[in-house]
Amino acid sequence: MTTGARTGSLTRRDFLLRSGLSAVSCVAWPRPPAAAASPLANPVGYSHISWPSEELLRAFETISALGYQGVQLLGYVQEAYAGGKTTELKENLQKLKLDVAALSCVKVKLRPDSPEMFTAQFRTYAGFLHDLGGEIMQLTDGGQPRTPYSAAEIKSMGARMNELGKMARDADLTVGYHPHVKTIGETREGLGRVLDATDPRYVGLIADVAHLTLGGSDPAEVIRTYRERLVLLHLKDVRKDALDLARQDPGAAAKLKARFCEIGQGVVNFPAVIASLRESSFRGWAIVELDTFTPPPGGPAESARINRDALRALGFKFGG
């Protein structure tokens, strides 16, 4: 596709025009290298989290029509398509030429101060994802970012996360830990504690560039540091007002109803993220996961188009 091959020579004005954005709404990015870079090899997908649950099938149709290659599913989809309906869902996705990249295991939230394992729920999610031909099981922790958990508590949670990772591996799946605002992984220190307490053989990393930025981390540094553990990348942007508030009061920023925005409309340093991806040679899924945002006039479909155009300008390839 020629679009991706030309992205290295796009001016900032070209990028804004193609993305349907205004210079006022964006934060300036550093200039990209003068030489055009080769297109990124990562398959690109989209999470239907941007749409209400009753518009699930419409979301899939939109995601497919825009040229995305796959989807990340929320946990409620497992409940809605349990049993015989799983085959129906798989056939619908196959018709739309969408792979299932990942499943958010929303009801599995290990905590350092609790011995709960969520084993039964995890096995249910794993069986569902396996039947769909999916790949990655997303886990977030149920802890708090500024609670002083002891080393023993973090070690206990890590051991339980390893056990879930072993179960996933037995089903030919991969567990990815997703550092998220309002969890231990919100901060760079917390992320490091969780990953240090888990075994790389069983627990990978899902790096969300927006959550990392909002929590005060440098996503490019995280990608480089944990390049061997990276199993999935989440892409969206952070509103400037949310980041400004987070610098003053992280707890208040985490409660905002609109923390995130379309790629290119916020403060995430995407050129640095892309440079770290190239340096790390990561070729796994890149998923747009835009939640907690204010939809544009055209709704989630317009957001998906804006994000596609922005990602094309950054070097990602699309079909269609």
C-alpha positions as CSV (number, residue, x, y, z in Angstrom):
1,M,0.0,0.0,0.0
2,T,1.6,3.3,-1.1
3,T,0.1,5.4,1.8
4,G,2.4,3.8,4.4
5,A,5.4,4.1,2.2
6,R,5.0,7.9,1.9
7,T,4.4,8.6,5.6
8,G,8.0,9.4,6.3
9,S,7.8,12.5,4.0
10,L,4.4,13.8,5.4
11,T,4.6,17.3,6.7
12,R,2.8,18.1,10.0
13,R,0.2,20.0,7.9
14,D,-0.4,17.0,5.7
15,F,-0.9,14.8,8.8
16,L,-3.4,17.1,10.3
17,L,-5.4,17.4,7.1
18,R,-5.5,13.7,6.5
19,S,-6.6,13.0,10.0
20,G,-9.3,15.6,9.9
21,L,-7.7,17.5,12.8
22,S,-6.9,21.2,13.4
23,A,-3.6,22.6,14.5
24,V,-5.2,24.1,17.6
25,S,-6.4,20.7,18.9
26,C,-3.1,18.9,18.7
27,V,0.2,19.0,20.5
28,A,3.2,19.4,18.3
29,W,5.2,16.2,17.8
30,P,9.0,16.2,17.2
31,R,9.9,16.2,13.6
32,P,10.2,12.7,12.1
33,P,13.5,11.5,10.4
34,A,14.0,13.0,7.0
35,A,14.4,9.6,5.3
36,A,11.2,7.7,4.7
37,A,11.0,4.6,6.8
38,S,9.6,1.2,5.7
39,P,6.0,0.4,6.7
40,L,5.6,-1.2,10.1
41,A,4.9,-4.9,10.0
42,N,2.4,-5.0,12.9
43,P,-1.2,-6.1,12.2
44,V,-3.5,-3.4,13.4
45,G,-6.8,-4.1,15.1
46,Y,-9.5,-2.1,17.0
47,S,-11.3,-2.7,20.3
48,H,-15.1,-2.4,20.2
49,I,-15.0,-0.7,23.6
50,S,-15.7,2.6,21.8
51,W,-19.2,1.4,20.9
52,P,-22.1,0.6,23.3
53,S,-22.7,-3.1,23.8
54,E,-26.0,-3.1,21.7
55,E,-24.0,-1.9,18.7
56,L,-21.4,-4.8,18.8
57,L,-22.1,-6.2,15.4
58,R,-22.2,-2.7,13.8
59,A,-18.8,-2.0,15.5
60,F,-17.4,-5.1,13.8
61,E,-18.7,-4.1,10.4
62,T,-17.2,-0.6,10.8
63,I,-13.9,-1.9,12.0
64,S,-13.7,-4.3,9.0
65,A,-14.8,-1.7,6.4
66,L,-12.0,0.7,7.6
67,G,-9.3,-1.9,6.9
68,Y,-8.5,-3.0,10.4
69,Q,-7.3,-6.7,10.5
70,G,-8.6,-7.8,13.9
71,V,-10.5,-7.0,17.1
72,Q,-10.0,-7.1,20.8
73,L,-13.1,-8.3,22.6
74,L,-14.4,-7.3,26.0
75,G,-15.4,-9.9,28.6
76,Y,-19.1,-9.4,28.2
77,V,-18.8,-10.8,24.7
78,Q,-18.0,-14.2,26.2
79,E,-21.2,-14.1,28.2
80,A,-23.3,-13.0,25.2
81,Y,-21.9,-15.6,22.9
82,A,-21.4,-18.5,25.2
83,G,-22.1,-22.1,24.2
84,G,-23.4,-22.7,20.7
85,K,-23.3,-18.9,20.0
86,T,-19.5,-19.0,19.9
87,T,-19.5,-20.6,16.5
88,E,-22.0,-17.9,15.3
89,L,-19.7,-15.2,16.4
90,K,-16.6,-16.8,14.9
91,E,-18.4,-17.2,11.5
92,N,-19.5,-13.5,11.6
93,L,-15.9,-12.4,12.3
94,Q,-14.6,-14.6,9.5
95,K,-17.0,-13.2,7.0
96,L,-15.7,-9.7,8.0
97,K,-12.1,-11.0,7.7
98,L,-11.4,-10.0,11.3
99,D,-9.1,-12.0,13.5
100,V,-9.5,-12.1,17.3
101,A,-6.3,-10.6,18.7
102,A,-7.2,-10.5,22.4
103,L,-9.8,-10.8,25.0
104,S,-10.1,-8.5,28.1
105,C,-10.5,-10.7,31.1
106,V,-12.4,-8.0,33.0
107,K,-13.6,-10.2,35.9
108,V,-10.2,-11.5,36.7
109,K,-8.5,-8.9,38.9
110,L,-5.8,-10.3,41.2
111,R,-5.0,-8.3,44.3
112,P,-1.8,-8.3,46.4
113,D,-3.9,-8.3,49.6
114,S,-6.2,-11.1,48.6
115,P,-5.5,-14.8,47.8
116,E,-8.3,-15.0,45.3
117,M,-7.3,-16.8,42.0
118,F,-10.4,-16.4,39.8
119,T,-9.5,-19.8,38.3
120,A,-13.0,-20.8,37.1
121,Q,-13.6,-17.5,35.4
122,F,-10.2,-17.5,33.8
123,R,-10.7,-21.0,32.4
124,T,-14.1,-19.9,30.9
125,Y,-12.4,-16.9,29.2
126,A,-9.5,-19.1,28.0
127,G,-11.9,-21.7,26.5
128,F,-13.9,-19.0,24.7
129,L,-10.8,-17.3,23.3
130,H,-9.3,-20.6,22.2
131,D,-12.5,-21.6,20.4
132,L,-12.4,-18.2,18.5
133,G,-8.8,-18.8,17.4
134,G,-7.6,-15.9,19.6
135,E,-4.2,-15.2,21.0
136,I,-3.9,-13.0,24.0
137,M,-5.6,-12.9,27.4
138,Q,-5.5,-9.4,28.9
139,L,-5.2,-9.1,32.7
140,T,-5.2,-6.0,34.9
141,D,-4.6,-6.1,38.6
142,G,-7.2,-5.2,41.2
143,G,-4.8,-3.2,43.4
144,Q,-4.4,0.5,44.0
145,P,-1.5,2.6,42.6
146,R,-0.5,4.4,45.8
147,T,-1.1,1.7,48.3
148,P,2.2,0.6,49.9
149,Y,1.9,-3.2,49.3
150,S,4.7,-5.2,50.9
151,A,7.2,-7.2,48.8
152,A,5.5,-10.4,50.0
153,E,2.1,-9.2,48.8
154,I,3.4,-8.3,45.4
155,K,5.3,-11.6,45.2
156,S,2.1,-13.5,46.1
157,M,0.1,-11.8,43.4
158,G,2.9,-12.4,40.9
159,A,2.9,-16.1,41.7
160,R,-0.9,-16.3,41.1
161,M,-0.5,-14.4,37.9
162,N,2.1,-16.9,36.8
163,E,-0.3,-19.8,37.5
164,L,-2.9,-18.2,35.2
165,G,-0.2,-17.7,32.6
166,K,0.6,-21.4,32.8
167,M,-3.1,-22.3,32.3
168,A,-3.2,-20.0,29.2
169,R,0.0,-21.5,27.8
170,D,-1.6,-25.0,28.1
171,A,-4.4,-23.7,25.9
172,D,-2.0,-22.2,23.4
173,L,-2.8,-18.7,24.6
174,T,-0.7,-15.9,26.1
175,V,-1.3,-13.8,29.2
176,G,-0.5,-10.1,28.9
177,Y,-0.4,-7.8,31.9
178,H,-2.0,-4.4,31.2
179,P,-0.8,-1.5,33.4
180,H,-3.9,0.7,33.8
181,V,-4.8,3.8,35.6
182,K,-6.3,3.0,39.1
183,T,-4.2,-0.1,39.3
184,I,-0.7,-0.9,40.6
185,G,0.7,-0.6,37.1
186,E,-0.5,3.0,36.8
187,T,3.0,4.2,38.0
188,R,6.3,3.2,36.5
189,E,7.4,1.9,39.9
190,G,4.3,-0.2,40.2
191,L,4.7,-1.6,36.7
192,G,8.2,-2.6,37.5
193,R,7.1,-4.3,40.7
194,V,4.5,-6.4,39.0
195,L,6.7,-7.5,36.1
196,D,9.6,-8.3,38.5
197,A,7.3,-10.5,40.4
198,T,6.1,-12.5,37.4
199,D,7.9,-15.0,35.1
200,P,8.5,-13.8,31.5
201,R,7.7,-17.4,30.4
202,Y,4.1,-17.0,31.6
203,V,3.3,-13.3,31.8
204,G,3.9,-10.8,29.0
205,L,3.2,-7.1,28.8
206,I,0.4,-5.2,27.1
207,A,1.8,-1.6,26.8
208,D,-0.9,1.0,26.5
209,V,0.8,4.2,25.4
210,A,-2.0,6.4,26.8
211,H,-2.4,4.8,30.2
212,L,1.4,4.8,30.6
213,T,1.6,8.5,29.7
214,L,-1.2,9.5,32.0
215,G,0.4,7.6,34.8
216,G,3.7,9.5,34.4
217,S,5.7,6.8,32.5
218,D,7.5,7.2,29.2
219,P,5.8,4.6,26.9
220,A,8.8,4.5,24.5
221,E,11.1,3.7,27.5
222,V,8.7,1.0,28.7
223,I,8.7,-0.6,25.2
224,R,12.4,-0.6,24.9
225,T,13.0,-1.9,28.5
226,Y,10.5,-4.7,28.2
227,R,10.9,-5.5,24.5
228,E,11.3,-9.2,25.2
229,R,8.0,-9.3,27.2
230,L,5.9,-7.1,24.9
231,V,3.0,-9.2,23.5
232,L,0.5,-6.5,22.5
233,L,0.4,-2.7,22.0
234,H,-2.6,-0.5,22.8
235,L,-2.8,2.8,20.9
236,K,-4.8,5.9,21.8
237,D,-4.0,9.5,22.8
238,V,-4.3,11.4,26.1
239,R,-6.1,14.7,26.4
240,K,-3.8,17.6,27.5
241,D,-6.2,18.7,30.2
242,A,-6.2,15.2,31.6
243,L,-2.4,15.0,31.7
244,D,-2.2,18.5,33.2
245,L,-4.6,17.4,36.0
246,A,-2.7,14.1,36.5
247,R,0.4,16.1,37.2
248,Q,-1.4,18.0,40.0
249,D,-3.7,15.2,41.3
250,P,-3.4,11.7,39.7
251,G,-6.4,10.5,41.6
252,A,-8.6,13.2,40.2
253,A,-7.4,12.6,36.6
254,A,-8.3,9.0,36.9
255,K,-11.9,9.9,37.6
256,L,-12.3,12.1,34.5
257,K,-15.1,10.9,32.1
258,A,-13.0,12.0,29.1
259,R,-9.3,11.2,29.6
260,F,-8.4,10.0,26.2
261,C,-8.9,11.0,22.5
262,E,-8.0,10.1,19.0
263,I,-4.4,9.6,17.9
264,G,-2.8,12.9,17.1
265,Q,-5.2,15.0,19.1
266,G,-3.4,14.7,22.4
267,V,-0.1,14.7,24.1
268,V,1.3,11.1,23.5
269,N,4.7,11.3,21.7
270,F,3.9,8.9,18.9
271,P,7.0,9.4,16.9
272,A,9.0,8.3,19.9
273,V,6.7,5.3,20.4
274,I,7.2,4.3,16.7
275,A,10.9,4.7,17.0
276,S,10.9,2.4,20.0
277,L,8.8,-0.1,18.1
278,R,11.3,-0.2,15.3
279,E,14.2,-0.4,17.6
280,S,12.6,-3.3,19.5
281,S,11.5,-5.1,16.3
282,F,8.1,-5.8,17.8
283,R,5.8,-7.3,15.2
284,G,2.8,-8.2,17.3
285,W,-0.7,-6.8,17.3
286,A,-1.3,-3.0,17.7
287,I,-4.8,-2.4,18.9
288,V,-6.6,0.9,19.1
289,E,-8.4,0.8,22.4
290,L,-10.2,4.2,22.7
291,D,-12.3,4.4,25.8
292,T,-13.3,7.1,28.3
293,F,-13.5,9.7,25.5
294,T,-15.9,12.2,23.9
295,P,-17.0,10.9,20.5
296,P,-16.9,13.3,17.6
297,P,-20.1,14.2,15.7
298,G,-19.8,11.0,13.6
299,G,-19.6,8.9,16.7
300,P,-17.2,5.9,17.3
301,A,-17.0,5.2,13.5
302,E,-15.6,8.7,12.9
303,S,-13.1,8.1,15.7
304,A,-12.0,4.8,14.1
305,R,-11.5,6.6,10.7
306,I,-9.4,9.4,12.3
307,N,-7.3,6.8,14.1
308,R,-6.8,4.8,11.0
309,D,-5.6,7.8,9.0
310,A,-3.3,8.8,11.9
311,L,-1.8,5.4,12.1
312,R,-1.3,5.3,8.3
313,A,0.6,8.5,8.6
314,L,2.8,7.0,11.3
315,G,3.7,4.0,9.1
316,F,1.1,1.3,9.9
317,K,-0.3,-0.7,7.0
318,F,-4.0,-1.2,6.3
319,G,-6.1,-3.2,3.9
320,G,-9.0,-1.9,1.8
